[in-house]
Amino acid sequence: MSWLAYRVEETENGFEANWQEQQDDQLPEGEVLIEVQYSSVNFKDALSAHGNKGVTREYPHTPGIDAAGTVISDSTGQFQAGQEVVVFGYDLGMNTCGGYGQRIRVPAKWVLTKPSSLSQADSMAWGTAGFTAALSVEKLLLNGAAPEAGSIVVTGASGGVGSVAVAILAKLGFEVLAVTGKPESSEWLKDLGAKEIIARDDLMAFAGKPVAKPIYQGAIDTVGGDVIAALLPQILPNGSVTTCGMVAGVKFSASVFPFILRGVNLLGIDSVEIALAHKQSVLNKAASEWALPELAKLTTEINRDELPEVLSQVYSGKGKGRYVVNLK
């Protein structure tokens, strides 16, 4: 039986991609064979689809770091045929054939049980980006963030991670300030729960300052680079900044003063290699106490034919919110 996968190939003219028929024997070794119904679009998917060898070493390749579907078979017996499951992160879609294929084969230790209250499409509306947002909020809470202690600023707020972070924080009662370079997204972000919109250029005016007037209890940074340097001087004593992205750069230059004079914490977020039990607990939380009625507002469902255009939009920084890919 053949099925479809979005295959990216390196040619004399650069990287090209199209939907191709595949067979099960073209999949890598693994214990769990899954029929994929939905995937999502993340920045890492866009990098892989555009030939970034820092993400994907060898081509041809099938991107897609997220997948939701039903188990076809499991040699370990841990999962039953027909059971609905989710896979986030690990090597899926990086160097292992990913969720842009209608079938994947992965190790059992990568597979999460999908909560019954969360549809397959909604699990992908969360996806790695939403999962990363949830981890960022969780880490702020673990480091003492509380709604009554001040505002939280979210950078890259119109993107996948940022938009979900805005919605979670607002649900938990925080005053949320959203930083974006897309003024046309302002009303949309306010609908998600942002109290105020900050222009990216206004934030970046603080990037060269060792310290400034402390304003924010904390921040969720999704873009990296000197945006981090602009946030640190403005964080209240003992506040925290989480960081998880690199679209604005992989380096930043900042003073030690926020750390040694105000006790500010810089917290890294890894959504790829964390323990499976932790992943399952966050997914369960997304389906229960952190469930987002706003998820529909920030999610666009696309079909297979629309995937190339959306990958290009996300790659060029023009994406908005979350994109769910219907593989059926």
C-alpha positions as CSV (number, residue, x, y, z in Angstrom):
1,M,0.0,0.0,0.0
2,S,1.4,3.4,-1.0
3,W,0.8,6.7,0.8
4,L,1.9,10.3,0.3
5,A,4.8,12.3,1.8
6,Y,6.2,15.8,1.2
7,R,9.7,15.0,0.1
8,V,12.5,17.7,0.0
9,E,15.3,16.9,-2.4
10,E,18.7,18.5,-3.1
11,T,19.1,19.1,-6.9
12,E,21.4,20.9,-9.2
13,N,19.0,23.9,-9.0
14,G,18.8,23.9,-5.2
15,F,16.2,22.3,-2.9
16,E,12.9,21.2,-4.4
17,A,9.9,19.6,-2.8
18,N,6.7,17.8,-3.8
19,W,4.3,15.2,-2.7
20,Q,5.5,11.7,-3.6
21,E,4.1,8.2,-3.1
22,Q,6.0,6.2,-0.5
23,Q,6.0,2.6,0.9
24,D,6.3,1.4,4.5
25,D,9.8,-0.1,3.7
26,Q,11.1,3.4,2.9
27,L,10.5,4.4,6.6
28,P,13.3,4.1,9.2
29,E,13.4,1.4,11.8
30,G,11.2,1.8,14.8
31,E,8.7,0.1,17.0
32,V,5.5,2.1,16.4
33,L,3.9,2.5,12.9
34,I,1.5,5.4,12.9
35,E,-1.0,6.6,10.3
36,V,-0.8,10.4,10.5
37,Q,-3.9,12.5,10.1
38,Y,-2.6,15.9,11.2
39,S,0.7,17.8,11.5
40,S,1.6,21.4,12.0
41,V,4.0,24.1,10.7
42,N,6.8,25.3,12.9
43,F,9.9,27.4,12.1
44,K,12.1,24.4,12.3
45,D,9.9,22.7,9.6
46,A,10.4,25.7,7.4
47,L,14.2,25.5,7.9
48,S,14.2,21.8,7.0
49,A,12.0,22.3,4.0
50,H,14.4,25.0,2.7
51,G,17.5,22.8,3.0
52,N,18.9,24.0,6.3
53,K,21.5,21.3,7.1
54,G,21.8,22.5,10.7
55,V,18.4,21.0,11.1
56,T,18.4,18.1,8.5
57,R,21.7,16.6,7.6
58,E,20.7,14.4,4.6
59,Y,18.2,14.7,1.8
60,P,15.8,13.5,0.4
61,H,13.8,14.0,3.6
62,T,10.3,14.3,4.9
63,P,9.9,17.3,7.3
64,G,7.3,17.7,10.0
65,I,8.4,17.7,13.7
66,D,4.8,17.1,14.9
67,A,2.4,14.3,14.1
68,A,-1.0,13.2,15.4
69,G,-2.6,10.0,14.2
70,T,-3.6,6.4,15.0
71,V,-1.4,3.4,15.7
72,I,-1.2,0.8,13.0
73,S,1.1,-1.5,15.0
74,D,3.5,-1.5,17.9
75,S,6.0,-4.2,18.4
76,T,6.4,-3.4,22.1
77,G,2.7,-3.9,22.9
78,Q,2.6,-0.6,24.7
79,F,0.1,0.9,22.2
80,Q,-2.9,-0.8,20.6
81,A,-3.9,-0.6,17.0
82,G,-6.3,2.2,16.5
83,Q,-5.2,4.1,19.5
84,E,-4.8,7.9,19.0
85,V,-1.3,9.2,19.7
86,V,0.8,12.3,19.3
87,V,4.6,12.7,18.6
88,F,6.4,16.0,19.4
89,G,10.1,16.7,18.9
90,Y,13.0,14.2,19.5
91,D,14.4,13.6,16.0
92,L,11.0,13.5,14.2
93,G,11.1,15.7,11.0
94,M,14.8,16.5,11.5
95,N,16.7,13.4,10.4
96,T,13.8,11.0,10.9
97,C,10.9,11.0,8.3
98,G,8.4,13.4,9.8
99,G,4.8,14.3,10.1
100,Y,4.4,15.5,6.5
101,G,4.1,11.9,5.6
102,Q,0.8,10.0,5.9
103,R,2.8,7.4,7.9
104,I,5.7,7.5,10.3
105,R,7.6,4.8,12.2
106,V,9.2,5.9,15.4
107,P,10.6,4.5,18.7
108,A,7.9,3.9,21.4
109,K,9.7,6.2,23.8
110,W,8.8,9.1,21.5
111,V,5.0,8.5,21.5
112,L,2.5,10.3,23.7
113,T,-1.1,9.2,24.5
114,K,-3.5,11.8,23.1
115,P,-5.9,13.0,25.8
116,S,-9.5,12.1,24.9
117,S,-10.7,15.7,25.4
118,L,-8.2,17.0,22.8
119,S,-8.9,16.3,19.1
120,Q,-6.1,15.3,16.8
121,A,-6.4,18.7,15.0
122,D,-6.3,20.6,18.3
123,S,-3.3,18.6,19.5
124,M,-1.5,19.9,16.4
125,A,-2.8,23.4,17.0
126,W,-0.7,23.2,20.1
127,G,2.1,21.4,18.3
128,T,5.7,22.0,19.2
129,A,5.2,25.8,19.2
130,G,2.3,25.7,21.6
131,F,4.1,23.0,23.7
132,T,7.1,25.3,23.8
133,A,4.9,28.2,24.9
134,A,3.4,26.0,27.7
135,L,6.9,25.0,28.9
136,S,7.9,28.7,28.9
137,V,4.9,29.6,31.1
138,E,5.5,26.7,33.3
139,K,9.1,27.7,33.9
140,L,8.1,31.3,34.8
141,L,5.6,29.9,37.3
142,L,8.3,27.6,38.8
143,N,10.5,30.6,39.2
144,G,7.9,32.6,41.2
145,A,5.9,34.5,38.5
146,A,2.4,35.4,39.8
147,P,-0.4,37.5,38.3
148,E,-0.3,40.1,41.1
149,A,3.5,40.6,40.8
150,G,3.4,42.6,37.5
151,S,3.2,42.3,33.8
152,I,4.8,39.7,31.5
153,V,6.0,40.7,28.0
154,V,6.0,38.3,25.1
155,T,8.2,38.8,22.1
156,G,7.4,37.5,18.6
157,A,3.8,37.6,19.8
158,S,2.2,37.1,16.4
159,G,4.1,33.8,15.8
160,G,3.2,30.3,16.8
161,V,5.0,30.2,20.2
162,G,4.2,33.8,21.1
163,S,0.5,33.8,20.3
164,V,-0.1,30.7,22.4
165,A,2.0,32.1,25.2
166,V,-0.1,35.3,25.1
167,A,-3.3,33.2,25.4
168,I,-2.1,31.0,28.2
169,L,-0.8,33.9,30.3
170,A,-4.1,35.8,29.8
171,K,-6.0,32.7,30.8
172,L,-4.0,32.5,34.0
173,G,-4.7,36.1,34.9
174,F,-1.5,37.8,33.9
175,E,-1.3,41.2,32.4
176,V,0.3,40.5,29.0
177,L,2.2,42.9,26.8
178,A,2.8,41.7,23.3
179,V,5.8,42.7,21.2
180,T,5.4,42.5,17.4
181,G,6.8,44.0,14.3
182,K,3.4,43.4,12.6
183,P,1.1,46.3,13.6
184,E,-1.7,44.7,11.6
185,S,-1.8,41.9,14.2
186,S,-2.5,44.3,17.1
187,E,-6.3,43.7,17.4
188,W,-5.9,40.0,16.9
189,L,-3.4,39.8,19.7
190,K,-5.7,41.8,22.0
191,D,-8.5,39.3,21.2
192,L,-6.1,36.6,22.4
193,G,-5.7,38.5,25.7
194,A,-2.9,41.0,25.3
195,K,-3.5,44.2,27.2
196,E,-1.0,46.3,25.3
197,I,1.0,46.1,22.1
198,I,4.6,47.2,22.0
199,A,6.3,47.9,18.7
200,R,9.5,45.8,18.2
201,D,11.5,49.0,17.4
202,D,10.5,50.5,20.7
203,L,11.7,47.5,22.6
204,M,15.0,47.4,20.7
205,A,15.8,50.9,21.9
206,F,16.9,49.3,25.2
207,A,19.3,46.7,23.6
208,G,22.4,48.8,24.3
209,K,21.6,49.7,27.9
210,P,23.2,47.8,30.8
211,V,20.2,48.6,33.0
212,A,17.0,50.6,32.7
213,K,13.9,51.3,34.7
214,P,12.5,47.9,35.7
215,I,9.0,47.5,34.3
216,Y,8.3,43.8,33.7
217,Q,7.9,41.0,36.1
218,G,9.1,38.6,33.4
219,A,9.3,37.9,29.7
220,I,8.8,35.1,27.3
221,D,11.3,35.6,24.4
222,T,10.6,33.6,21.2
223,V,13.0,35.2,18.8
224,G,16.5,35.3,20.4
225,G,19.3,37.6,19.4
226,D,19.6,41.1,20.8
227,V,15.9,41.1,21.7
228,I,17.1,39.3,24.9
229,A,19.5,42.1,25.5
230,A,16.7,44.6,25.2
231,L,14.5,42.7,27.7
232,L,17.0,42.0,30.5
233,P,17.6,45.7,31.6
234,Q,13.8,46.1,32.1
235,I,13.1,43.1,34.3
236,L,12.1,43.7,37.9
237,P,14.3,42.3,40.7
238,N,14.3,38.4,40.8
239,G,12.2,38.3,37.6
240,S,12.9,35.9,34.8
241,V,13.2,35.8,31.0
242,T,12.7,32.6,29.1
243,T,14.1,32.1,25.7
244,C,13.4,29.5,23.1
245,G,14.0,30.9,19.6
246,M,16.7,32.1,17.2
247,V,14.9,33.8,14.3
248,A,16.5,37.2,15.3
249,G,19.9,35.6,15.8
250,V,21.8,33.0,17.9
251,K,24.0,35.6,19.7
252,F,23.3,38.6,21.9
253,S,25.4,41.1,23.8
254,A,24.3,42.2,27.3
255,S,25.6,43.5,30.6
256,V,25.9,41.3,33.7
257,F,24.2,44.1,35.7
258,P,20.7,42.7,35.5
259,F,22.0,39.4,36.9
260,I,24.2,40.7,39.7
261,L,22.3,43.8,40.7
262,R,18.7,42.6,40.3
263,G,19.0,38.8,40.4
264,V,17.3,38.4,37.0
265,N,17.1,34.8,35.7
266,L,17.7,33.8,32.1
267,L,15.9,30.5,31.5
268,G,16.4,28.3,28.5
269,I,13.5,26.3,27.1
270,D,14.1,22.9,25.4
271,S,11.0,21.3,23.9
272,V,12.8,18.5,22.0
273,E,14.7,16.2,24.4
274,I,12.8,16.6,27.7
275,A,11.6,13.5,29.4
276,L,8.5,11.8,27.9
277,A,6.7,11.9,31.2
278,H,7.1,15.7,31.3
279,K,5.9,16.0,27.8
280,Q,2.8,13.9,28.6
281,S,2.1,16.0,31.7
282,V,2.2,19.2,29.7
283,L,0.0,17.7,26.9
284,N,-2.5,16.6,29.6
285,K,-2.5,20.2,31.0
286,A,-3.2,21.6,27.5
287,A,-6.2,19.4,27.4
288,S,-7.5,20.3,30.9
289,E,-6.7,23.3,33.1
290,W,-4.8,25.2,30.3
291,A,-7.3,24.4,27.6
292,L,-7.7,27.5,25.3
293,P,-11.0,28.5,23.9
294,E,-8.9,31.0,21.9
295,L,-7.2,28.2,20.0
296,A,-9.5,28.5,17.1
297,K,-8.7,32.3,16.8
298,L,-5.0,31.6,16.4
299,T,-5.1,28.5,14.2
300,T,-5.5,28.1,10.5
301,E,-6.1,24.6,9.1
302,I,-4.5,24.0,5.7
303,N,-4.5,21.1,3.2
304,R,-1.6,19.4,1.5
305,D,-1.6,21.7,-1.5
306,E,-1.3,24.8,0.7
307,L,1.7,23.5,2.7
308,P,4.5,24.8,0.4
309,E,3.2,28.4,0.5
310,V,2.7,28.4,4.3
311,L,6.2,27.0,4.8
312,S,7.6,29.9,2.7
313,Q,5.6,32.4,4.8
314,V,6.9,31.0,8.0
315,Y,10.4,30.8,6.7
316,S,10.3,34.5,5.7
317,G,8.8,35.6,9.1
318,K,5.3,36.3,7.6
319,G,3.5,33.5,9.4
320,K,0.7,34.3,11.9
321,G,-0.4,32.1,14.8
322,R,-0.5,28.3,14.3
323,Y,-1.0,26.3,11.1
324,V,-2.5,22.8,11.2
325,V,-1.9,20.5,8.2
326,N,-4.7,18.1,7.3
327,L,-2.9,15.0,5.8
328,K,-6.1,13.1,5.0
